[in-house]
Amino acid sequence: MSSDIAIRIEGLGKRYRLGQTVDFTRTFRETLQGLPRFLGRRLVHRARSLVGTGKGGGVWADGETPPGTFWALRDIDLEVKRGEVIGIIGRNGAGKSTLLKILSRITPPTKGRAEIHGRVGSLLEVGTGFHPELTGRENIYLNGSILGMRKAEIDAKFDEIVAFSEVERFLDTPVKRYSSGMHVRLAFAVAAHLEPEILVVDEVLAVGDTEFQKKCLGKMGDVAKEGRTILFVSHNMAAVRNLCERVILLYQGHISKEGCPDAVIEDYVSCSGRTEGGQEPGVFVFAQRKSSVNNVPAVIQSMRLLGGNGVPQEAFPMGSPMSIEVNLRNLNKHRGALVGLTIKSSINQWVCSINTGMNCTYEGPMRSDEELAILDIPVMRLTPGRYRIDLSIAQKGSRRIDHVEDAGFFDVVDADVYGSGYQVTSHFGVFFLDGRWTLKNRR
C-alpha cells in the first residue's frame, strides 16, 4: 500500500435491522441462559450469508437485503491521501454519519473493509468520547490517552485546549452538567489540538454559536495547512467550498459524485433525483387532508419549489431565481379569496408574507375548478439557512378558508453575490442588500 494513503475503503457496506429493541429489564442470569440461543442464531445467519442467494429458502448473500433491514451504506470505494481535506455532503439519511462512525471505529461495517493509517480524532455526536461523571479536565486527559498520547504531550497542549474551548470556569465540573454548546467547545478543542493524524468532524459544529463556528473552521484550516487529513461533514456549503479540496456527494448510501467542490456542490444544489418515497425534492403534496379550517374541503392540494431551470429543488443559491407553485382546487367556490404564503426562518421567525391581493396577474379563465398560483421570485435575497413556508387561503377581512402550516421547506446556500469572494452568512441578518460601496477621496 502506498505510504501517502491515509484511508482506503473497498466495497464498504453497513446494514441495519429495523425495529430492533433491547430489553433492559433482563437479569444477568436470564442473559446468560439465552446466550446459547443467541450464538446459534448468529451462526445460522453467518452461514446463510456465505451460502448464496437461495431466495426460496430464505438465504441471503451479503449484498442482499433481508426483510426488516436496510442498507445505510452500500458499495463505497474511496481513497483519501495524507493531508487531503475531504468534504462529505448529502441529504439527511444519505449515510454520512454512518460512514464517519465506521471510520472512527464506533460501529463495524457489515461488508467490505476500511484501512486507516494514522491516529483518528473524532467529533461526531455531542458528548461522544466523554465520560459524563468525569470533569472537563479529566476528560481532556482521557481523550488524549485514547489517542495514544503520553501525559507530557497532553500537558504541553492543555492550556491551549482550555483557552480555545472557553470553558475554564467549568473545567473541574462533571461534563454531564455541561450544555450542548459547552460539550462541543471542549470536544472540538480536544479533537483539534491533540494532533490526530486524521481529524473527523460531523455536523455537530452546528450546535455552537456563529462566532465559535468561525473559530472552529479557522482551526481546521490551520490543521489542514499542517498536512493532516480532515474528513468534514456539513450542510454549510460555504464552509465546504472554502475548506475542502475534494467533495464526496452521498445519495441513499452510495457515492453519487465526487470531485472539485464547485462541481459537486452545484450538482447537490440542483439535484432533482427522486427520494425513496418517490417524491421529488421541492415537491410537497397535501391531497390526503380530510378537511381544513371550519370543516371546509381542502383547497390547497400541493406545492412545488422550482429553480430557474423549471426543475423542482430544495436548495437555492443566494441571488438565484425561485418560483413557488401552489396547486389549488375549487377556489372558485370562494369568491374574492386570496392566496397567501408566509416564509419563516428555522427558529420560527416571521421573515415575510405576500398574497395575491398585493400583486397578481390572471391568465385564462378566472376561478376555475383547478388553478395554479405561481409566485415568481427573480432574485433570492435571503441569507444561507433553512426556511419554512406556511400557505393560506383567506377572504378579504382575514376570514381564513384553508391553511397549511409548515407546508414545505427550502435551503438557501451561499454564493458569491457581490463578486468579491466575501462570504455572506445568516450572521449578517435575514436578507442581503444589493448595494455597492464607493470610497472617495474628499481632497
FIGUTI-803609 format. One line per field, with one value per residue (C-alpha): residue in one letter; x, z, y. Coordinates in nm, 2 decimals. Example, Ala and Ser with C-alpha at 12.3 -4.5 7.8 and 13.67 -1.06 7.14 Angstrom:
REM residues 2
resn [a:s]
xx [1.23:1.37]
zz [0.78:0.71]
yy [-0.45:-0.11]
REM end
This chain:
REM residues 443
resn [m:s:s:d:i:a:i:r:i:e:g:l:g:k:r:y:r:l:g:q:t:v:d:f:t:r:t:f:r:e:t:l:q:g:l:p:r:f:l:g:r:r:l:v:h:r:a:r:s:l:v:g:t:g:k:g:g:g:v:w:a:d:g:e:t:p:p:g:t:f:w:a:l:r:d:i:d:l:e:v:k:r:g:e:v:i:g:i:i:g:r:n:g:a:g:k:s:t:l:l:k:i:l:s:r:i:t:p:p:t:k:g:r:a:e:i:h:g:r:v:g:s:l:l:e:v:g:t:g:f:h:p:e:l:t:g:r:e:n:i:y:l:n:g:s:i:l:g:m:r:k:a:e:i:d:a:k:f:d:e:i:v:a:f:s:e:v:e:r:f:l:d:t:p:v:k:r:y:s:s:g:m:h:v:r:l:a:f:a:v:a:a:h:l:e:p:e:i:l:v:v:d:e:v:l:a:v:g:d:t:e:f:q:k:k:c:l:g:k:m:g:d:v:a:k:e:g:r:t:i:l:f:v:s:h:n:m:a:a:v:r:n:l:c:e:r:v:i:l:l:y:q:g:h:i:s:k:e:g:c:p:d:a:v:i:e:d:y:v:s:c:s:g:r:t:e:g:g:q:e:p:g:v:f:v:f:a:q:r:k:s:s:v:n:n:v:p:a:v:i:q:s:m:r:l:l:g:g:n:g:v:p:q:e:a:f:p:m:g:s:p:m:s:i:e:v:n:l:r:n:l:n:k:h:r:g:a:l:v:g:l:t:i:k:s:s:i:n:q:w:v:c:s:i:n:t:g:m:n:c:t:y:e:g:p:m:r:s:d:e:e:l:a:i:l:d:i:p:v:m:r:l:t:p:g:r:y:r:i:d:l:s:i:a:q:k:g:s:r:r:i:d:h:v:e:d:a:g:f:f:d:v:v:d:a:d:v:y:g:s:g:y:q:v:t:s:h:f:g:v:f:f:l:d:g:r:w:t:l:k:n:r:r]
xx [0.00:0.13:0.27:0.08:-0.27:-0.44:-0.77:-0.86:-1.22:-1.32:-1.67:-1.79:-2.15:-2.35:-2.68:-2.91:-3.21:-3.53:-3.72:-3.46:-3.51:-3.31:-3.48:-3.31:-3.52:-3.35:-3.13:-2.77:-2.88:-3.15:-2.90:-2.66:-2.94:-3.02:-2.66:-2.65:-2.97:-2.83:-2.49:-2.68:-2.88:-2.57:-2.40:-2.70:-2.72:-2.35:-2.38:-2.67:-2.47:-2.19:-2.41:-2.56:-2.89:-3.13:-3.43:-3.68:-3.52:-3.48:-3.10:-2.93:-2.60:-2.41:-2.53:-2.90:-3.15:-3.33:-3.68:-3.68:-3.33:-3.19:-2.85:-2.73:-2.41:-2.35:-2.05:-1.84:-1.50:-1.27:-0.91:-0.80:-0.44:-0.25:-0.30:-0.62:-0.93:-1.24:-1.59:-1.88:-2.23:-2.57:-2.93:-3.03:-3.02:-2.77:-2.52:-2.27:-2.27:-2.27:-1.95:-1.77:-1.87:-1.72:-1.40:-1.39:-1.43:-1.75:-1.95:-1.83:-1.92:-2.14:-1.93:-1.61:-1.31:-1.17:-0.79:-0.70:-0.33:-0.29:-0.43:-0.80:-0.96:-1.34:-1.60:-1.93:-2.24:-2.24:-2.07:-1.91:-1.59:-1.66:-1.73:-2.02:-1.91:-1.56:-1.47:-1.37:-1.00:-1.02:-1.18:-0.91:-0.65:-0.89:-0.93:-0.55:-0.49:-0.74:-0.54:-0.23:-0.06:0.16:0.08:0.37:0.22:-0.12:0.03:0.20:-0.13:-0.35:-0.35:-0.41:-0.71:-0.87:-0.82:-0.97:-1.28:-1.35:-1.48:-1.21:-1.46:-1.62:-1.31:-1.35:-1.72:-1.85:-1.93:-2.28:-2.36:-2.23:-2.47:-2.46:-2.26:-2.00:-1.97:-1.90:-1.65:-1.44:-1.48:-1.36:-1.07:-0.96:-1.00:-0.82:-0.53:-0.42:-0.28:-0.45:-0.32:-0.68:-0.95:-1.31:-1.58:-1.95:-2.23:-2.21:-2.04:-2.39:-2.47:-2.22:-2.28:-2.18:-1.86:-1.74:-1.82:-1.59:-1.33:-1.35:-1.34:-1.03:-0.87:-0.95:-0.79:-0.47:-0.48:-0.51:-0.21:-0.01:-0.06:-0.31:-0.61:-0.96:-1.30:-1.57:-1.94:-2.15:-2.46:-2.28:-2.18:-1.97:-1.75:-1.72:-1.62:-1.37:-1.21:-1.22:-1.02:-1.24:-1.60:-1.80:-2.17:-2.36:-2.71:-2.91:-2.58:-2.39:-2.13:-2.33:-2.05:-1.70:-1.47:-1.39:-1.61:-1.78:-1.90:-2.02:-2.19:-2.37:-2.49:-2.61:-2.79:-2.97:-3.02:-3.37:-3.34:-3.63:-3.63:-3.70:-4.07:-4.09:-4.15:-3.92:-3.72:-3.91:-4.25:-4.50:-4.84:-5.13:-5.41:-5.47:-5.60:-5.97:-6.07:-5.93:-6.04:-6.41:-6.46:-6.44:-6.30:-5.93:-5.84:-5.46:-5.35:-4.98:-4.68:-4.36:-4.04:-3.87:-3.53:-3.45:-3.45:-3.80:-3.69:-3.82:-3.54:-3.50:-3.18:-3.14:-2.81:-2.83:-2.91:-3.08:-3.44:-3.71:-4.07:-4.33:-4.63:-4.94:-5.19:-5.55:-5.89:-6.24:-6.11:-6.39:-6.64:-6.48:-6.54:-6.27:-6.05:-5.67:-5.39:-5.10:-4.78:-4.55:-4.18:-4.03:-3.68:-3.55:-3.62:-3.98:-3.90:-4.15:-3.95:-4.21:-4.56:-4.72:-5.06:-5.24:-5.42:-5.09:-4.98:-5.14:-5.19:-5.46:-5.41:-5.70:-6.05:-6.07:-6.16:-6.18:-6.21:-5.83:-5.58:-5.21:-5.10:-4.74:-4.51:-4.20:-3.90:-3.65:-3.37:-3.33:-3.22:-3.23:-2.90:-2.80:-3.01:-3.33:-3.67:-4.02:-4.34:-4.70:-4.98:-5.32:-5.65:-5.84:-6.13:-6.07:-6.12:-5.89:-6.15:-5.94:-6.07:-5.77:-5.43:-5.13:-4.87:-4.51:-4.63:-4.27:-3.91:-3.62:-3.25:-3.06:-2.69:-2.41:-2.30:-2.06:-2.34:-2.10:-1.84:-1.57:-1.53:-1.68:-1.89:-2.23:-2.39:-2.70:-2.48:-2.54:-2.92:-3.20:-3.16:-2.87:-2.87:-2.79:-2.59:-2.25:-2.00:-1.78:-1.49:-1.39:-1.10:-1.25:-0.94]
zz [0.00:-0.09:0.21:0.10:0.16:0.49:0.43:0.18:0.16:-0.05:-0.10:0.23:0.34:0.65:0.71:1.00:1.14:1.16:1.49:1.69:2.06:2.38:2.69:2.98:3.24:3.18:3.46:3.41:3.48:3.21:2.97:3.03:2.99:2.65:2.53:2.35:2.15:2.06:1.94:1.75:1.56:1.48:1.34:1.12:1.00:0.91:0.73:0.53:0.43:0.30:0.11:-0.17:-0.26:-0.23:-0.23:-0.19:0.13:0.29:0.24:0.17:0.03:0.19:-0.08:-0.05:0.19:0.43:0.54:0.82:0.73:0.52:0.39:0.53:0.31:0.01:-0.22:-0.10:-0.26:-0.17:-0.12:0.09:0.06:0.36:0.40:0.20:0.32:0.21:0.24:0.26:0.17:0.11:0.23:0.58:0.58:0.30:0.52:0.60:0.98:0.94:0.73:0.98:1.27:1.08:1.01:1.38:1.48:1.67:1.46:1.24:0.87:0.75:0.45:0.29:0.46:0.56:0.62:0.83:0.87:1.15:1.47:1.44:1.63:1.60:1.67:1.60:1.82:2.12:2.41:2.21:2.38:2.71:3.04:3.19:3.55:3.49:3.48:3.18:3.29:3.34:3.00:2.83:2.96:2.89:2.53:2.49:2.63:2.39:2.11:2.24:2.37:2.68:2.97:2.89:2.54:2.68:2.94:2.66:2.48:2.79:2.83:2.45:2.47:2.76:2.61:2.28:2.44:2.67:2.95:3.20:3.47:3.44:3.39:3.72:3.68:3.56:3.19:3.25:3.37:3.06:2.80:2.44:2.34:2.61:2.51:2.15:2.25:2.47:2.23:1.93:2.12:2.23:1.89:1.70:1.95:2.05:1.70:1.55:1.20:1.08:1.20:1.15:1.21:1.17:1.15:1.53:1.49:1.41:1.78:1.86:1.81:1.50:1.64:1.77:1.43:1.26:1.52:1.45:1.08:1.11:1.33:1.08:0.81:1.03:1.08:0.70:0.64:0.88:0.64:0.85:0.69:0.75:0.68:0.72:0.70:0.68:0.53:0.53:0.16:0.21:0.47:0.25:-0.05:0.14:0.34:0.12:-0.19:-0.28:-0.21:-0.19:-0.25:-0.09:-0.20:-0.04:0.09:-0.24:-0.37:-0.62:-0.73:-0.63:-0.75:-0.71:-0.46:-0.70:-0.94:-0.67:-0.47:-0.78:-0.85:-0.49:-0.50:-0.83:-0.77:-0.89:-0.83:-0.65:-0.28:-0.15:-0.12:-0.49:-0.42:-0.58:-0.36:-0.36:-0.41:-0.13:-0.16:0.08:-0.10:0.18:0.42:0.50:0.59:0.66:0.85:0.97:0.81:0.46:0.20:0.14:-0.13:-0.12:-0.28:-0.34:-0.37:-0.59:-0.54:-0.88:-0.97:-1.27:-1.50:-1.40:-1.22:-0.86:-0.60:-0.22:-0.23:-0.39:-0.42:-0.29:-0.58:-0.79:-0.91:-0.74:-0.83:-0.59:-0.75:-0.54:-0.68:-0.58:-0.62:-0.60:-0.53:-0.75:-0.46:-0.25:-0.43:-0.36:-0.17:-0.16:-0.19:0.05:0.19:0.48:0.49:0.83:0.95:1.11:1.46:1.36:1.30:1.06:0.76:0.52:0.38:0.04:-0.11:-0.45:-0.33:-0.34:-0.69:-0.92:-1.29:-1.41:-1.71:-1.86:-1.70:-1.35:-1.07:-1.25:-1.07:-1.07:-1.06:-1.02:-0.81:-0.90:-0.71:-0.91:-0.71:-0.96:-0.70:-0.38:-0.13:0.18:0.35:0.39:0.61:0.61:0.57:0.60:0.42:0.55:0.29:0.34:0.16:0.32:0.23:0.24:0.60:0.72:0.74:0.68:0.45:0.43:0.59:0.58:0.84:0.76:0.41:0.29:0.34:0.13:0.19:0.08:0.02:-0.02:-0.34:-0.43:-0.48:-0.46:-0.69:-0.43:-0.27:0.05:0.24:0.35:0.63:0.84:1.09:0.88:0.90:0.71:0.39:0.19:0.02:-0.35:-0.27:-0.37:-0.16:-0.30:-0.12:-0.24:-0.16:-0.04:-0.13]
yy [0.00:0.35:0.54:0.85:0.69:0.78:0.59:0.32:0.20:-0.10:-0.23:-0.09:-0.15:-0.11:-0.28:-0.21:-0.40:-0.20:-0.20:-0.38:-0.33:-0.41:-0.54:-0.36:-0.55:-0.88:-1.00:-1.11:-1.47:-1.46:-1.31:-1.60:-1.85:-1.70:-1.68:-2.03:-1.95:-1.61:-1.76:-2.03:-1.77:-1.57:-1.89:-1.97:-1.61:-1.61:-1.95:-1.81:-1.51:-1.73:-1.98:-1.77:-1.64:-1.93:-1.70:-1.97:-2.09:-1.76:-1.74:-1.41:-1.30:-1.02:-0.78:-0.86:-0.71:-0.95:-0.84:-0.58:-0.44:-0.16:-0.06:0.28:0.24:0.02:-0.04:0.25:0.27:0.56:0.66:0.96:1.08:1.21:1.58:1.58:1.78:1.59:1.73:1.48:1.62:1.48:1.49:1.37:0.99:0.96:0.77:1.05:0.99:0.62:0.64:0.85:0.62:0.33:0.52:0.62:0.25:0.32:0.08:-0.21:-0.25:-0.53:-0.59:-0.45:-0.30:0.03:0.06:0.36:0.46:0.72:0.84:0.94:1.22:1.23:1.49:1.33:1.34:1.58:1.41:1.13:1.02:1.20:1.02:1.22:1.16:1.29:1.66:1.86:1.84:1.46:1.41:1.60:1.35:1.06:1.16:1.21:0.87:0.71:0.88:0.72:1.03:1.05:1.27:1.50:1.56:1.64:1.87:2.06:2.12:2.16:2.54:2.58:2.35:2.53:2.87:2.76:2.59:2.89:2.67:2.74:2.83:2.49:2.28:2.09:2.04:1.70:1.72:1.58:1.93:2.10:2.25:2.11:2.42:2.36:2.00:2.10:2.36:2.13:1.83:2.03:2.18:1.83:1.68:1.96:2.03:1.68:1.64:1.34:1.25:1.21:1.46:1.35:1.62:1.58:1.84:1.86:2.21:2.34:2.33:2.60:2.98:3.16:3.30:2.97:2.80:3.06:2.98:2.61:2.65:2.86:2.60:2.33:2.54:2.56:2.18:2.13:2.35:2.13:1.84:1.64:1.47:1.60:1.44:1.71:1.65:1.97:2.13:2.46:2.48:2.79:2.61:2.30:2.51:2.72:2.44:2.13:2.04:1.74:1.68:1.35:1.35:1.07:0.97:0.68:0.52:0.54:0.78:0.98:1.21:1.32:1.59:1.96:2.14:2.38:2.10:1.86:2.14:2.26:1.91:1.87:2.21:2.14:1.77:1.67:1.30:1.13:1.04:0.69:0.77:0.86:1.23:1.48:1.72:2.05:1.88:1.88:1.71:1.77:1.60:1.34:1.61:1.53:1.89:2.23:2.54:2.53:2.18:2.34:2.09:2.15:2.40:2.37:2.05:2.06:2.29:2.29:2.49:2.55:2.67:2.89:2.59:2.50:2.19:2.12:2.15:2.22:2.42:2.76:2.97:3.32:3.56:3.29:3.29:3.08:3.01:2.87:2.69:2.62:2.38:2.47:2.30:2.45:2.80:2.93:2.84:3.12:3.45:3.71:3.47:3.55:3.30:3.39:3.25:3.32:3.24:3.17:3.11:2.78:2.94:3.03:3.39:3.56:3.66:3.79:3.74:3.81:3.74:3.77:4.08:4.27:4.19:3.93:3.88:3.64:3.41:3.22:3.18:3.33:3.10:2.76:2.43:2.38:2.66:2.72:3.02:3.10:3.33:3.43:3.55:3.69:3.72:3.51:3.77:3.55:3.47:3.10:2.88:2.67:2.83:2.71:2.80:2.84:2.85:3.00:3.09:3.37:3.61:3.98:4.08:3.79:3.51:3.20:2.93:2.69:2.68:2.45:2.52:2.42:2.32:2.28:2.40:2.51:2.58:2.88:2.82:3.06:3.22:3.49:3.75:4.05:3.90:3.97:3.63:3.76:3.50:3.63:3.42:3.45:3.63:3.94:3.92:3.75:3.95:4.07:4.41:4.46:4.77:4.89:5.08:5.36:5.52:5.86:6.09:6.42:6.62]
REM end
